[in-house]
């Protein structure tokens, strides 16, 4: 049983080789500034039209 596992590992090593080196988290993340409008702020009077509401859809 042990020789079969070693043989499987040797075949796998010959077929796939080594795994690539790990990439650091700092290379996976990119920061950039938001491109929204400069005067964007919360408008409570217009906030209702951004959500779907069954009561509003039915005219209740």
Buried (B, 14 or more C-beta within 10 A) or exposed (E): EEEEEEEEEEEEEEEEEEEEEEEEEEEEEEEEEEEEEEEEEEEEEEEEEEEEEEEEEEEE
